[in-house]
Amino acid sequence: MEKLFVLEFLVIFLGLTSPVLAYVDPGTGGMVVGSVWLMILAVLAAIGGFFAKMFYKPLKNIFLNLRKK
């Protein structure tokens, strides 16, 4: 029953759509990929900065204590 409802919904939804007259130039794909790549790098840099800030002093103290011994 549920599959039939989903199928009916898809048929009605796809039947009500109209064609869109739009142009996507070839450079748009590269721009989108570049933007997503930069967002991923920004998130990774923020995570790395957080961990560096949280663990820098304890690690520094450990190595300084090892050097003193």
mmCIF file of the N, C-alpha and C atoms, coordinates in Angstrom:
data_MODEL
# 
_entry.id   MODEL 
# 
loop_
_atom_site.group_PDB 
_atom_site.id 
_atom_site.type_symbol 
_atom_site.label_atom_id 
_atom_site.label_alt_id 
_atom_site.label_comp_id 
_atom_site.label_asym_id 
_atom_site.label_entity_id 
_atom_site.label_seq_id 
_atom_site.pdbx_PDB_ins_code 
_atom_site.Cartn_x 
_atom_site.Cartn_y 
_atom_site.Cartn_z 
_atom_site.occupancy 
_atom_site.B_iso_or_equiv 
_atom_site.pdbx_formal_charge 
_atom_site.auth_seq_id 
_atom_site.auth_comp_id 
_atom_site.auth_asym_id 
_atom_site.auth_atom_id 
_atom_site.pdbx_PDB_model_num 
ATOM 1   N N  . MET A 1 1  ? 0.831  -1.194 0.000   1.00 0.00 ? 1  MET A N  1 
ATOM 2   C CA . MET A 1 1  ? 0.000  0.000  0.000   1.00 0.00 ? 1  MET A CA 1 
ATOM 3   C C  . MET A 1 1  ? 0.870  1.250  0.000   1.00 0.00 ? 1  MET A C  1 
ATOM 4   N N  . GLU A 1 2  ? 1.918  1.222  0.833   1.00 0.00 ? 2  GLU A N  1 
ATOM 5   C CA . GLU A 1 2  ? 2.786  2.389  0.927   1.00 0.00 ? 2  GLU A CA 1 
ATOM 6   C C  . GLU A 1 2  ? 3.561  2.599  -0.369  1.00 0.00 ? 2  GLU A C  1 
ATOM 7   N N  . LYS A 1 3  ? 3.987  1.509  -1.013  1.00 0.00 ? 3  LYS A N  1 
ATOM 8   C CA . LYS A 1 3  ? 4.710  1.625  -2.282  1.00 0.00 ? 3  LYS A CA 1 
ATOM 9   C C  . LYS A 1 3  ? 3.805  2.222  -3.355  1.00 0.00 ? 3  LYS A C  1 
ATOM 10  N N  . LEU A 1 4  ? 2.535  1.845  -3.345  1.00 0.00 ? 4  LEU A N  1 
ATOM 11  C CA . LEU A 1 4  ? 1.590  2.376  -4.318  1.00 0.00 ? 4  LEU A CA 1 
ATOM 12  C C  . LEU A 1 4  ? 1.401  3.870  -4.112  1.00 0.00 ? 4  LEU A C  1 
ATOM 13  N N  . PHE A 1 5  ? 1.340  4.316  -2.855  1.00 0.00 ? 5  PHE A N  1 
ATOM 14  C CA . PHE A 1 5  ? 1.199  5.739  -2.560  1.00 0.00 ? 5  PHE A CA 1 
ATOM 15  C C  . PHE A 1 5  ? 2.407  6.527  -3.056  1.00 0.00 ? 5  PHE A C  1 
ATOM 16  N N  . VAL A 1 6  ? 3.596  5.992  -2.832  1.00 0.00 ? 6  VAL A N  1 
ATOM 17  C CA . VAL A 1 6  ? 4.824  6.665  -3.277  1.00 0.00 ? 6  VAL A CA 1 
ATOM 18  C C  . VAL A 1 6  ? 4.848  6.726  -4.793  1.00 0.00 ? 6  VAL A C  1 
ATOM 19  N N  . LEU A 1 7  ? 4.467  5.659  -5.454  1.00 0.00 ? 7  LEU A N  1 
ATOM 20  C CA . LEU A 1 7  ? 4.442  5.632  -6.920  1.00 0.00 ? 7  LEU A CA 1 
ATOM 21  C C  . LEU A 1 7  ? 3.432  6.647  -7.457  1.00 0.00 ? 7  LEU A C  1 
ATOM 22  N N  . GLU A 1 8  ? 2.251  6.712  -6.863  1.00 0.00 ? 8  GLU A N  1 
ATOM 23  C CA . GLU A 1 8  ? 1.246  7.685  -7.295  1.00 0.00 ? 8  GLU A CA 1 
ATOM 24  C C  . GLU A 1 8  ? 1.749  9.109  -7.082  1.00 0.00 ? 8  GLU A C  1 
ATOM 25  N N  . PHE A 1 9  ? 2.393  9.349  -5.950  1.00 0.00 ? 9  PHE A N  1 
ATOM 26  C CA . PHE A 1 9  ? 2.935  10.672 -5.676  1.00 0.00 ? 9  PHE A CA 1 
ATOM 27  C C  . PHE A 1 9  ? 3.972  11.059 -6.725  1.00 0.00 ? 9  PHE A C  1 
ATOM 28  N N  . LEU A 1 10 ? 4.871  10.141 -7.058  1.00 0.00 ? 10 LEU A N  1 
ATOM 29  C CA . LEU A 1 10 ? 5.887  10.431 -8.069  1.00 0.00 ? 10 LEU A CA 1 
ATOM 30  C C  . LEU A 1 10 ? 5.272  10.701 -9.437  1.00 0.00 ? 10 LEU A C  1 
ATOM 31  N N  . VAL A 1 11 ? 4.289  9.932  -9.815  1.00 0.00 ? 11 VAL A N  1 
ATOM 32  C CA . VAL A 1 11 ? 3.640  10.140 -11.119 1.00 0.00 ? 11 VAL A CA 1 
ATOM 33  C C  . VAL A 1 11 ? 2.957  11.496 -11.159 1.00 0.00 ? 11 VAL A C  1 
ATOM 34  N N  . ILE A 1 12 ? 2.257  11.848 -10.104 1.00 0.00 ? 12 ILE A N  1 
ATOM 35  C CA . ILE A 1 12 ? 1.585  13.143 -10.067 1.00 0.00 ? 12 ILE A CA 1 
ATOM 36  C C  . ILE A 1 12 ? 2.606  14.278 -10.026 1.00 0.00 ? 12 ILE A C  1 
ATOM 37  N N  . PHE A 1 13 ? 3.638  14.134 -9.205  1.00 0.00 ? 13 PHE A N  1 
ATOM 38  C CA . PHE A 1 13 ? 4.652  15.173 -9.080  1.00 0.00 ? 13 PHE A CA 1 
ATOM 39  C C  . PHE A 1 13 ? 5.385  15.396 -10.397 1.00 0.00 ? 13 PHE A C  1 
ATOM 40  N N  . LEU A 1 14 ? 5.775  14.315 -11.048 1.00 0.00 ? 14 LEU A N  1 
ATOM 41  C CA . LEU A 1 14 ? 6.481  14.444 -12.318 1.00 0.00 ? 14 LEU A CA 1 
ATOM 42  C C  . LEU A 1 14 ? 5.550  14.923 -13.433 1.00 0.00 ? 14 LEU A C  1 
ATOM 43  N N  . GLY A 1 15 ? 4.284  14.619 -13.319 1.00 0.00 ? 15 GLY A N  1 
ATOM 44  C CA . GLY A 1 15 ? 3.332  15.067 -14.332 1.00 0.00 ? 15 GLY A CA 1 
ATOM 45  C C  . GLY A 1 15 ? 3.030  16.556 -14.237 1.00 0.00 ? 15 GLY A C  1 
ATOM 46  N N  . LEU A 1 16 ? 3.194  17.148 -13.049 1.00 0.00 ? 16 LEU A N  1 
ATOM 47  C CA . LEU A 1 16 ? 2.894  18.558 -12.861 1.00 0.00 ? 16 LEU A CA 1 
ATOM 48  C C  . LEU A 1 16 ? 4.079  19.470 -13.158 1.00 0.00 ? 16 LEU A C  1 
ATOM 49  N N  . THR A 1 17 ? 5.236  18.901 -13.377 1.00 0.00 ? 17 THR A N  1 
ATOM 50  C CA . THR A 1 17 ? 6.406  19.739 -13.649 1.00 0.00 ? 17 THR A CA 1 
ATOM 51  C C  . THR A 1 17 ? 6.377  20.228 -15.084 1.00 0.00 ? 17 THR A C  1 
ATOM 52  N N  . SER A 1 18 ? 6.986  21.359 -15.282 1.00 0.00 ? 18 SER A N  1 
ATOM 53  C CA . SER A 1 18 ? 7.078  21.908 -16.631 1.00 0.00 ? 18 SER A CA 1 
ATOM 54  C C  . SER A 1 18 ? 8.552  22.071 -16.987 1.00 0.00 ? 18 SER A C  1 
ATOM 55  N N  . PRO A 1 19 ? 8.866  22.066 -18.267 1.00 0.00 ? 19 PRO A N  1 
ATOM 56  C CA . PRO A 1 19 ? 10.261 22.203 -18.656 1.00 0.00 ? 19 PRO A CA 1 
ATOM 57  C C  . PRO A 1 19 ? 10.803 23.587 -18.290 1.00 0.00 ? 19 PRO A C  1 
ATOM 58  N N  . VAL A 1 20 ? 12.052 23.621 -17.902 1.00 0.00 ? 20 VAL A N  1 
ATOM 59  C CA . VAL A 1 20 ? 12.695 24.869 -17.522 1.00 0.00 ? 20 VAL A CA 1 
ATOM 60  C C  . VAL A 1 20 ? 13.643 25.277 -18.623 1.00 0.00 ? 20 VAL A C  1 
ATOM 61  N N  . LEU A 1 21 ? 13.561 26.529 -19.019 1.00 0.00 ? 21 LEU A N  1 
ATOM 62  C CA . LEU A 1 21 ? 14.464 27.034 -20.034 1.00 0.00 ? 21 LEU A CA 1 
ATOM 63  C C  . LEU A 1 21 ? 15.619 27.730 -19.323 1.00 0.00 ? 21 LEU A C  1 
ATOM 64  N N  . ALA A 1 22 ? 16.702 26.995 -19.152 1.00 0.00 ? 22 ALA A N  1 
ATOM 65  C CA . ALA A 1 22 ? 17.855 27.537 -18.455 1.00 0.00 ? 22 ALA A CA 1 
ATOM 66  C C  . ALA A 1 22 ? 19.110 27.048 -19.149 1.00 0.00 ? 22 ALA A C  1 
ATOM 67  N N  . TYR A 1 23 ? 20.175 27.795 -18.970 1.00 0.00 ? 23 TYR A N  1 
ATOM 68  C CA . TYR A 1 23 ? 21.454 27.427 -19.560 1.00 0.00 ? 23 TYR A CA 1 
ATOM 69  C C  . TYR A 1 23 ? 22.497 27.380 -18.458 1.00 0.00 ? 23 TYR A C  1 
ATOM 70  N N  . VAL A 1 24 ? 23.203 26.277 -18.409 1.00 0.00 ? 24 VAL A N  1 
ATOM 71  C CA . VAL A 1 24 ? 24.300 26.139 -17.472 1.00 0.00 ? 24 VAL A CA 1 
ATOM 72  C C  . VAL A 1 24 ? 25.563 26.006 -18.307 1.00 0.00 ? 24 VAL A C  1 
ATOM 73  N N  . ASP A 1 25 ? 26.427 27.011 -18.207 1.00 0.00 ? 25 ASP A N  1 
ATOM 74  C CA . ASP A 1 25 ? 27.622 26.985 -19.040 1.00 0.00 ? 25 ASP A CA 1 
ATOM 75  C C  . ASP A 1 25 ? 28.623 25.969 -18.510 1.00 0.00 ? 25 ASP A C  1 
ATOM 76  N N  . PRO A 1 26 ? 29.597 25.573 -19.333 1.00 0.00 ? 26 PRO A N  1 
ATOM 77  C CA . PRO A 1 26 ? 30.544 24.526 -18.925 1.00 0.00 ? 26 PRO A CA 1 
ATOM 78  C C  . PRO A 1 26 ? 31.397 24.892 -17.711 1.00 0.00 ? 26 PRO A C  1 
ATOM 79  N N  . GLY A 1 27 ? 31.640 26.160 -17.450 1.00 0.00 ? 27 GLY A N  1 
ATOM 80  C CA . GLY A 1 27 ? 32.469 26.552 -16.329 1.00 0.00 ? 27 GLY A CA 1 
ATOM 81  C C  . GLY A 1 27 ? 31.775 26.458 -14.994 1.00 0.00 ? 27 GLY A C  1 
ATOM 82  N N  . THR A 1 28 ? 30.469 26.312 -14.988 1.00 0.00 ? 28 THR A N  1 
ATOM 83  C CA . THR A 1 28 ? 29.720 26.275 -13.733 1.00 0.00 ? 28 THR A CA 1 
ATOM 84  C C  . THR A 1 28 ? 30.056 25.031 -12.918 1.00 0.00 ? 28 THR A C  1 
ATOM 85  N N  . GLY A 1 29 ? 30.221 23.891 -13.580 1.00 0.00 ? 29 GLY A N  1 
ATOM 86  C CA . GLY A 1 29 ? 30.559 22.661 -12.860 1.00 0.00 ? 29 GLY A CA 1 
ATOM 87  C C  . GLY A 1 29 ? 31.881 22.787 -12.127 1.00 0.00 ? 29 GLY A C  1 
ATOM 88  N N  . GLY A 1 30 ? 32.870 23.362 -12.794 1.00 0.00 ? 30 GLY A N  1 
ATOM 89  C CA . GLY A 1 30 ? 34.165 23.557 -12.151 1.00 0.00 ? 30 GLY A CA 1 
ATOM 90  C C  . GLY A 1 30 ? 34.079 24.529 -10.992 1.00 0.00 ? 30 GLY A C  1 
ATOM 91  N N  . MET A 1 31 ? 33.242 25.549 -11.148 1.00 0.00 ? 31 MET A N  1 
ATOM 92  C CA . MET A 1 31 ? 33.071 26.520 -10.074 1.00 0.00 ? 31 MET A CA 1 
ATOM 93  C C  . MET A 1 31 ? 32.421 25.867 -8.854  1.00 0.00 ? 31 MET A C  1 
ATOM 94  N N  . VAL A 1 32 ? 31.432 25.028 -9.084  1.00 0.00 ? 32 VAL A N  1 
ATOM 95  C CA . VAL A 1 32 ? 30.755 24.345 -7.978  1.00 0.00 ? 32 VAL A CA 1 
ATOM 96  C C  . VAL A 1 32 ? 31.720 23.386 -7.285  1.00 0.00 ? 32 VAL A C  1 
ATOM 97  N N  . VAL A 1 33 ? 32.471 22.619 -8.060  1.00 0.00 ? 33 VAL A N  1 
ATOM 98  C CA . VAL A 1 33 ? 33.434 21.682 -7.475  1.00 0.00 ? 33 VAL A CA 1 
ATOM 99  C C  . VAL A 1 33 ? 34.493 22.443 -6.686  1.00 0.00 ? 33 VAL A C  1 
ATOM 100 N N  . GLY A 1 34 ? 34.968 23.558 -7.230  1.00 0.00 ? 34 GLY A N  1 
ATOM 101 C CA . GLY A 1 34 ? 35.956 24.366 -6.528  1.00 0.00 ? 34 GLY A CA 1 
ATOM 102 C C  . GLY A 1 34 ? 35.423 24.927 -5.230  1.00 0.00 ? 34 GLY A C  1 
ATOM 103 N N  . SER A 1 35 ? 34.180 25.352 -5.231  1.00 0.00 ? 35 SER A N  1 
ATOM 104 C CA . SER A 1 35 ? 33.576 25.899 -4.012  1.00 0.00 ? 35 SER A CA 1 
ATOM 105 C C  . SER A 1 35 ? 33.410 24.820 -2.944  1.00 0.00 ? 35 SER A C  1 
ATOM 106 N N  . VAL A 1 36 ? 32.946 23.659 -3.342  1.00 0.00 ? 36 VAL A N  1 
ATOM 107 C CA . VAL A 1 36 ? 32.755 22.565 -2.386  1.00 0.00 ? 36 VAL A CA 1 
ATOM 108 C C  . VAL A 1 36 ? 34.103 22.133 -1.830  1.00 0.00 ? 36 VAL A C  1 
ATOM 109 N N  . TRP A 1 37 ? 35.120 22.050 -2.687  1.00 0.00 ? 37 TRP A N  1 
ATOM 110 C CA . TRP A 1 37 ? 36.459 21.663 -2.247  1.00 0.00 ? 37 TRP A CA 1 
ATOM 111 C C  . TRP A 1 37 ? 36.983 22.654 -1.207  1.00 0.00 ? 37 TRP A C  1 
ATOM 112 N N  . LEU A 1 38 ? 36.773 23.944 -1.448  1.00 0.00 ? 38 LEU A N  1 
ATOM 113 C CA . LEU A 1 38 ? 37.241 24.952 -0.502  1.00 0.00 ? 38 LEU A CA 1 
ATOM 114 C C  . LEU A 1 38 ? 36.489 24.884 0.827   1.00 0.00 ? 38 LEU A C  1 
ATOM 115 N N  . MET A 1 39 ? 35.197 24.576 0.770   1.00 0.00 ? 39 MET A N  1 
ATOM 116 C CA . MET A 1 39 ? 34.436 24.429 2.014   1.00 0.00 ? 39 MET A CA 1 
ATOM 117 C C  . MET A 1 39 ? 34.942 23.240 2.825   1.00 0.00 ? 39 MET A C  1 
ATOM 118 N N  . ILE A 1 40 ? 35.247 22.136 2.150   1.00 0.00 ? 40 ILE A N  1 
ATOM 119 C CA . ILE A 1 40 ? 35.772 20.956 2.841   1.00 0.00 ? 40 ILE A CA 1 
ATOM 120 C C  . ILE A 1 40 ? 37.119 21.284 3.472   1.00 0.00 ? 40 ILE A C  1 
ATOM 121 N N  . LEU A 1 41 ? 37.986 21.976 2.744   1.00 0.00 ? 41 LEU A N  1 
ATOM 122 C CA . LEU A 1 41 ? 39.285 22.355 3.289   1.00 0.00 ? 41 LEU A CA 1 
ATOM 123 C C  . LEU A 1 41 ? 39.141 23.305 4.478   1.00 0.00 ? 41 LEU A C  1 
ATOM 124 N N  . ALA A 1 42 ? 38.185 24.225 4.418   1.00 0.00 ? 42 ALA A N  1 
ATOM 125 C CA . ALA A 1 42 ? 37.974 25.153 5.519   1.00 0.00 ? 42 ALA A CA 1 
ATOM 126 C C  . ALA A 1 42 ? 37.518 24.416 6.777   1.00 0.00 ? 42 ALA A C  1 
ATOM 127 N N  . VAL A 1 43 ? 36.633 23.446 6.628   1.00 0.00 ? 43 VAL A N  1 
ATOM 128 C CA . VAL A 1 43 ? 36.167 22.675 7.776   1.00 0.00 ? 43 VAL A CA 1 
ATOM 129 C C  . VAL A 1 43 ? 37.317 21.866 8.364   1.00 0.00 ? 43 VAL A C  1 
ATOM 130 N N  . LEU A 1 44 ? 38.123 21.241 7.499   1.00 0.00 ? 44 LEU A N  1 
ATOM 131 C CA . LEU A 1 44 ? 39.262 20.470 7.996   1.00 0.00 ? 44 LEU A CA 1 
ATOM 132 C C  . LEU A 1 44 ? 40.286 21.361 8.682   1.00 0.00 ? 44 LEU A C  1 
ATOM 133 N N  . ALA A 1 45 ? 40.507 22.561 8.155   1.00 0.00 ? 45 ALA A N  1 
ATOM 134 C CA . ALA A 1 45 ? 41.443 23.489 8.790   1.00 0.00 ? 45 ALA A CA 1 
ATOM 135 C C  . ALA A 1 45 ? 40.924 23.936 10.157  1.00 0.00 ? 45 ALA A C  1 
ATOM 136 N N  . ALA A 1 46 ? 39.613 24.159 10.262  1.00 0.00 ? 46 ALA A N  1 
ATOM 137 C CA . ALA A 1 46 ? 39.038 24.548 11.557  1.00 0.00 ? 46 ALA A CA 1 
ATOM 138 C C  . ALA A 1 46 ? 39.169 23.420 12.570  1.00 0.00 ? 46 ALA A C  1 
ATOM 139 N N  . ILE A 1 47 ? 38.915 22.196 12.140  1.00 0.00 ? 47 ILE A N  1 
ATOM 140 C CA . ILE A 1 47 ? 39.055 21.050 13.045  1.00 0.00 ? 47 ILE A CA 1 
ATOM 141 C C  . ILE A 1 47 ? 40.514 20.893 13.460  1.00 0.00 ? 47 ILE A C  1 
ATOM 142 N N  . GLY A 1 48 ? 41.428 21.023 12.495  1.00 0.00 ? 48 GLY A N  1 
ATOM 143 C CA . GLY A 1 48 ? 42.851 20.931 12.815  1.00 0.00 ? 48 GLY A CA 1 
ATOM 144 C C  . GLY A 1 48 ? 43.297 22.029 13.757  1.00 0.00 ? 48 GLY A C  1 
ATOM 145 N N  . GLY A 1 49 ? 42.814 23.234 13.560  1.00 0.00 ? 49 GLY A N  1 
ATOM 146 C CA . GLY A 1 49 ? 43.147 24.335 14.455  1.00 0.00 ? 49 GLY A CA 1 
ATOM 147 C C  . GLY A 1 49 ? 42.630 24.110 15.856  1.00 0.00 ? 49 GLY A C  1 
ATOM 148 N N  . PHE A 1 50 ? 41.438 23.556 15.962  1.00 0.00 ? 50 PHE A N  1 
ATOM 149 C CA . PHE A 1 50 ? 40.872 23.252 17.277  1.00 0.00 ? 50 PHE A CA 1 
ATOM 150 C C  . PHE A 1 50 ? 41.728 22.234 18.016  1.00 0.00 ? 50 PHE A C  1 
ATOM 151 N N  . PHE A 1 51 ? 42.082 21.159 17.325  1.00 0.00 ? 51 PHE A N  1 
ATOM 152 C CA . PHE A 1 51 ? 42.886 20.130 17.976  1.00 0.00 ? 51 PHE A CA 1 
ATOM 153 C C  . PHE A 1 51 ? 44.286 20.632 18.299  1.00 0.00 ? 51 PHE A C  1 
ATOM 154 N N  . ALA A 1 52 ? 44.846 21.457 17.432  1.00 0.00 ? 52 ALA A N  1 
ATOM 155 C CA . ALA A 1 52 ? 46.170 22.010 17.711  1.00 0.00 ? 52 ALA A CA 1 
ATOM 156 C C  . ALA A 1 52 ? 46.121 22.903 18.944  1.00 0.00 ? 52 ALA A C  1 
ATOM 157 N N  . LYS A 1 53 ? 45.058 23.678 19.068  1.00 0.00 ? 53 LYS A N  1 
ATOM 158 C CA . LYS A 1 53 ? 44.939 24.566 20.229  1.00 0.00 ? 53 LYS A CA 1 
ATOM 159 C C  . LYS A 1 53 ? 44.717 23.776 21.514  1.00 0.00 ? 53 LYS A C  1 
ATOM 160 N N  . MET A 1 54 ? 43.920 22.727 21.431  1.00 0.00 ? 54 MET A N  1 
ATOM 161 C CA . MET A 1 54 ? 43.592 21.954 22.627  1.00 0.00 ? 54 MET A CA 1 
ATOM 162 C C  . MET A 1 54 ? 44.755 21.088 23.104  1.00 0.00 ? 54 MET A C  1 
ATOM 163 N N  . PHE A 1 55 ? 45.548 20.575 22.174  1.00 0.00 ? 55 PHE A N  1 
ATOM 164 C CA . PHE A 1 55 ? 46.571 19.602 22.542  1.00 0.00 ? 55 PHE A CA 1 
ATOM 165 C C  . PHE A 1 55 ? 47.991 20.137 22.433  1.00 0.00 ? 55 PHE A C  1 
ATOM 166 N N  . TYR A 1 56 ? 48.173 21.396 22.057  1.00 0.00 ? 56 TYR A N  1 
ATOM 167 C CA . TYR A 1 56 ? 49.530 21.915 21.882  1.00 0.00 ? 56 TYR A CA 1 
ATOM 168 C C  . TYR A 1 56 ? 50.270 22.040 23.212  1.00 0.00 ? 56 TYR A C  1 
ATOM 169 N N  . LYS A 1 57 ? 49.650 22.666 24.182  1.00 0.00 ? 57 LYS A N  1 
ATOM 170 C CA . LYS A 1 57 ? 50.329 22.867 25.475  1.00 0.00 ? 57 LYS A CA 1 
ATOM 171 C C  . LYS A 1 57 ? 50.625 21.549 26.189  1.00 0.00 ? 57 LYS A C  1 
ATOM 172 N N  . PRO A 1 58 ? 49.676 20.615 26.279  1.00 0.00 ? 58 PRO A N  1 
ATOM 173 C CA . PRO A 1 58 ? 50.012 19.348 26.945  1.00 0.00 ? 58 PRO A CA 1 
ATOM 174 C C  . PRO A 1 58 ? 51.150 18.605 26.244  1.00 0.00 ? 58 PRO A C  1 
ATOM 175 N N  . LEU A 1 59 ? 51.126 18.572 24.913  1.00 0.00 ? 59 LEU A N  1 
ATOM 176 C CA . LEU A 1 59 ? 52.207 17.896 24.197  1.00 0.00 ? 59 LEU A CA 1 
ATOM 177 C C  . LEU A 1 59 ? 53.525 18.634 24.368  1.00 0.00 ? 59 LEU A C  1 
ATOM 178 N N  . LYS A 1 60 ? 53.478 19.947 24.362  1.00 0.00 ? 60 LYS A N  1 
ATOM 179 C CA . LYS A 1 60 ? 54.689 20.741 24.557  1.00 0.00 ? 60 LYS A CA 1 
ATOM 180 C C  . LYS A 1 60 ? 55.278 20.469 25.936  1.00 0.00 ? 60 LYS A C  1 
ATOM 181 N N  . ASN A 1 61 ? 54.437 20.423 26.947  1.00 0.00 ? 61 ASN A N  1 
ATOM 182 C CA . ASN A 1 61 ? 54.913 20.138 28.305  1.00 0.00 ? 61 ASN A CA 1 
ATOM 183 C C  . ASN A 1 61 ? 55.508 18.738 28.413  1.00 0.00 ? 61 ASN A C  1 
ATOM 184 N N  . ILE A 1 62 ? 54.911 17.769 27.754  1.00 0.00 ? 62 ILE A N  1 
ATOM 185 C CA . ILE A 1 62 ? 55.445 16.408 27.786  1.00 0.00 ? 62 ILE A CA 1 
ATOM 186 C C  . ILE A 1 62 ? 56.844 16.382 27.178  1.00 0.00 ? 62 ILE A C  1 
ATOM 187 N N  . PHE A 1 63 ? 57.001 17.016 25.997  1.00 0.00 ? 63 PHE A N  1 
ATOM 188 C CA . PHE A 1 63 ? 58.309 17.002 25.349  1.00 0.00 ? 63 PHE A CA 1 
ATOM 189 C C  . PHE A 1 63 ? 59.345 17.818 26.121  1.00 0.00 ? 63 PHE A C  1 
ATOM 190 N N  . LEU A 1 64 ? 58.915 18.906 26.745  1.00 0.00 ? 64 LEU A N  1 
ATOM 191 C CA . LEU A 1 64 ? 59.855 19.680 27.552  1.00 0.00 ? 64 LEU A CA 1 
ATOM 192 C C  . LEU A 1 64 ? 60.307 18.894 28.775  1.00 0.00 ? 64 LEU A C  1 
ATOM 193 N N  . ASN A 1 65 ? 59.380 18.162 29.380  1.00 0.00 ? 65 ASN A N  1 
ATOM 194 C CA . ASN A 1 65 ? 59.732 17.319 30.533  1.00 0.00 ? 65 ASN A CA 1 
ATOM 195 C C  . ASN A 1 65 ? 60.672 16.191 30.116  1.00 0.00 ? 65 ASN A C  1 
ATOM 196 N N  . LEU A 1 66 ? 60.461 15.631 28.931  1.00 0.00 ? 66 LEU A N  1 
ATOM 197 C CA . LEU A 1 66 ? 61.343 14.577 28.443  1.00 0.00 ? 66 LEU A CA 1 
ATOM 198 C C  . LEU A 1 66 ? 62.739 15.127 28.169  1.00 0.00 ? 66 LEU A C  1 
ATOM 199 N N  . ARG A 1 67 ? 62.786 16.333 27.645  1.00 0.00 ? 67 ARG A N  1 
ATOM 200 C CA . ARG A 1 67 ? 64.072 16.937 27.311  1.00 0.00 ? 67 ARG A CA 1 
ATOM 201 C C  . ARG A 1 67 ? 64.859 17.258 28.602  1.00 0.00 ? 67 ARG A C  1 
ATOM 202 N N  . LYS A 1 68 ? 64.153 17.698 29.643  1.00 0.00 ? 68 LYS A N  1 
ATOM 203 C CA . LYS A 1 68 ? 64.809 18.033 30.901  1.00 0.00 ? 68 LYS A CA 1 
ATOM 204 C C  . LYS A 1 68 ? 65.404 16.809 31.596  1.00 0.00 ? 68 LYS A C  1 
ATOM 205 N N  . LYS A 1 69 ? 64.786 15.668 31.405  1.00 0.00 ? 69 LYS A N  1 
ATOM 206 C CA . LYS A 1 69 ? 65.268 14.438 32.055  1.00 0.00 ? 69 LYS A CA 1 
ATOM 207 C C  . LYS A 1 69 ? 66.428 13.935 31.311  1.00 0.00 ? 69 LYS A C  1 
# 
